[in-house]
Amino acid sequence: MNDPKKSQYASVSYPFPVEEPPVIYCPLCGSPTFDQAEGGDMVINPCQHLAFVFLGRPSGFIYQSKDFQSKTLEKDLKDVTTKEMKGFIETLGYDNRLLALEVTYGDMGDAENWYIDVYGFDYNTYC
């Protein structure tokens, strides 16, 4: 059984080549985390449940909700990596109300072109 005092962390790997970050949907409301803008660029589309998006390429948080920002005021986010993400999230005080989805994707032919992104969803934010 999962510890109710720890944020939940799930890992998903795409078993086929994906060159662009896949669009992840909110498990609470079904909204996509990204939309395609004119010209084909992907733009962040945060629903009220999205706490953060951390892209491994380039490395860093590209989206942070206000609540996530307040929980990380005293933290140095520049040094956070995907390898440390699970432990980092557990220090933020979300308890089991946060679900972090770690998504691995890349090019099947080139091991150097695999990426890990992490999406955080706050289950304490109601619809």
DRENLUM-380768 format. One line per field, with one value per residue (C-alpha): residue in three letters; x, y, z. Coordinates in steps of 0.1 Angstrom, whole numbers. Layout:
// residues N
residuo = [ALA, ...]
px = [X, ...]
py = [Y, ...]
pz = [Z, ...]
This chain:
// residues 127
residuo = [MET, ASN, ASP, PRO, LYS, LYS, SER, GLN, TYR, ALA, SER, VAL, SER, TYR, PRO, PHE, PRO, VAL, GLU, GLU, PRO, PRO, VAL, ILE, TYR, CYS, PRO, LEU, CYS, GLY, SER, PRO, THR, PHE, ASP, GLN, ALA, GLU, GLY, GLY, ASP, MET, VAL, ILE, ASN, PRO, CYS, GLN, HIS, LEU, ALA, PHE, VAL, PHE, LEU, GLY, ARG, PRO, SER, GLY, PHE, ILE, TYR, GLN, SER, LYS, ASP, PHE, GLN, SER, LYS, THR, LEU, GLU, LYS, ASP, LEU, LYS, ASP, VAL, THR, THR, LYS, GLU, MET, LYS, GLY, PHE, ILE, GLU, THR, LEU, GLY, TYR, ASP, ASN, ARG, LEU, LEU, ALA, LEU, GLU, VAL, THR, TYR, GLY, ASP, MET, GLY, ASP, ALA, GLU, ASN, TRP, TYR, ILE, ASP, VAL, TYR, GLY, PHE, ASP, TYR, ASN, THR, TYR, CYS]
px = [0, 12, 23, -4, 22, 42, 34, 26, 51, 44, 67, 55, 77, 66, 76, 79, 98, 85, 107, 86, 73, 40, 9, 0, -36, -47, -60, -86, -103, -88, -73, -42, -11, -1, -20, -7, -5, -5, 27, 28, 45, 33, 22, 15, -22, -24, -56, -63, -48, -14, 11, 43, 59, 96, 112, 144, 151, 160, 163, 140, 106, 87, 55, 47, 13, 11, 8, 38, 58, 48, 60, 93, 102, 130, 143, 169, 151, 181, 198, 168, 172, 149, 170, 163, 127, 109, 128, 125, 87, 84, 99, 72, 44, 18, 14, -4, -25, 2, 6, 38, 40, 75, 73, 102, 103, 127, 142, 145, 176, 197, 200, 213, 180, 158, 143, 124, 98, 78, 42, 27, -10, -25, -54, -62, -74, -111, -130]
py = [0, 35, 58, 85, 109, 107, 121, 94, 88, 68, 60, 55, 46, 50, 17, 33, 62, 96, 126, 153, 153, 134, 153, 142, 145, 155, 123, 144, 165, 151, 184, 182, 197, 212, 225, 230, 267, 281, 271, 238, 249, 233, 257, 249, 246, 243, 231, 239, 205, 209, 217, 216, 205, 195, 188, 169, 186, 214, 205, 225, 235, 251, 255, 260, 267, 294, 267, 249, 282, 289, 254, 258, 294, 282, 256, 259, 246, 250, 219, 196, 168, 140, 115, 135, 144, 118, 127, 164, 162, 144, 174, 198, 188, 177, 143, 119, 146, 150, 126, 129, 112, 105, 100, 85, 88, 90, 76, 38, 40, 63, 57, 93, 107, 95, 120, 120, 146, 149, 162, 169, 169, 183, 162, 188, 212, 206, 208]
pz = [0, -7, 21, 25, 36, 3, -31, -56, -85, -116, -145, -181, -210, -246, -264, -298, -313, -302, -312, -297, -261, -260, -249, -214, -203, -168, -150, -132, -159, -192, -204, -225, -209, -243, -273, -308, -318, -353, -370, -352, -320, -288, -260, -224, -216, -178, -163, -126, -115, -132, -105, -127, -159, -158, -192, -194, -227, -219, -183, -160, -149, -178, -158, -121, -105, -79, -52, -64, -65, -29, -18, -36, -25, -3, -28, -55, -86, -108, -94, -97, -122, -132, -112, -80, -88, -67, -35, -43, -46, -13, 5, -7, 16, -9, 9, -14, -31, -58, -86, -106, -140, -152, -190, -209, -247, -276, -308, -309, -330, -308, -271, -266, -278, -249, -226, -193, -185, -153, -149, -115, -109, -77, -65, -38, -65, -72, -104]
